Amino acid sequence: MGNPVLRTSRRYLRNSPEKKTVRHICVKCRKEFPHTFLTFCDCGGMIEVEYDLKTARLYDSQNPYVRYFDLLPVEHLESLLEVKQAPTPTIHARRLGNFLGLRRLYLKDESVLPTRTTKDRMAVVVLSFLRELGIRQYAASSTGNTTTALAHYIHRAPGLRLFLFAAEDFVPRLNYEETDQVVAFGLRGATVVEAQAAGRELGKRGSDIISERGFFEPARRAGLKTAFFEAVEAIPQPVDWYVQAVSSAMGVYGIYQGARELQGMGRLSRLPHLLCVQEESCKPMVSAFEAASEVIRPQDIVKRPSGIAQAILGIDPSLAYPHVRRIVIESGGTMLAVSEQEIRDARRMVKEHEGINPCFTAAAAVAGLVRLARKGAIPVEQTVLVNLTGGDREQAAAPRSVHWLERTASGWRAEDRNDSIAREYWG
């Protein structure tokens, strides 16, 4: 059936995408930029992509990147990576919902994607965006999901080379087929933040190497919002609450942006409340939010976090937090942290009631919902969408081609002096 507000009609549907113009606008001073890889304006404002919502349409395709082409930061259809992808399941979780007293509970199961994570969506749009701009080398870091997704799809973008960075503890989370298009660096004893900084340093060293900007990359946020678009089309009433486990909350920001776009097209009657969930062992956003702080404070940062929700550990969200705080407050939502035991209990609930086995990070989102539901904070008639952002991948040995870097007084350098690739870039 689908949301009646979004029900497809000839008014909103076209059979094939056309070229469109992508507008890059500073959210602070409204200066417009050319279609290129920019994240910040000279005034310090974040650069956002804006679309002509009066002419934007859906297209008659099961492939989300084609269907939602008018709301993605790519101008030409031929720039899109050629991937076969259908919508992931949006499940009416009746048994779990009855258990929690929520009749309209829906789960978006992203674990069915090739790398078992919602970051596949981000990777497809980012690589399409880079290819369209003619970028040939790109440096990125993550706790494992983003880099794995980028490496998985890189063969769809011939001529593009990836430099991936991982802190030592997260190298085992890299899981992709070996390819000459990927150069992976492991950093001994590094934090996630230090691995991210190393990727940006490489971008500064190589004039033709573009380093990722995480939360502030429009293509990343745009890719992630397609999960929300799919869910809204599948759910027969507007979504009242959107729930996700977060690190920088890039995905939550993206879906809220997408919700506003649908509303601007006259296709969504209201915006959802946002619930952002973190694990208690690493909760910089939640700590700042609960203190009513407009910024992340030094005491909120956990330099070497541990926890079972590995995908959301360790990123410093200081730059992203003010933007996320603003939309959470605007939406009438909240942020909260859950314990390891609550995460384990939530994972068991989802498996027992709905037959889905989410990863601990995805289960953290459910744990946050459980906490809120048991407080009676969500009326029984409201519609709740939880993004189960992924499932566990089979643990694999670290890629054989990881080039290890060691810390020195003057910075990172090749651990093995016979590693010619590590020495080429790091000395």
Beta strands, then each sheet from edge to edge (+ up, - down):
strand 1: 13-14
strand 2: 23-26
strand 3: 32-33
strand 4: 47-50
strand 5: 58-59
strand 6: 90-92
strand 7: 104-109
strand 8: 137-141
strand 9: 161-167
strand 10: 182-187
strand 11: 209-211
strand 12: 241-245
strand 13: 273-279
strand 14: 334-338
strand 15: 383-388
strand 16: 403-408
strand 17: 411-414
sheet 1: 1+ 5+
sheet 2: 3+ 2- 4+
sheet 3: 6+ 7- 15- 12- 13- 14-
sheet 4: 11+ 8+ 9+ 10+ 16+ 17-
end
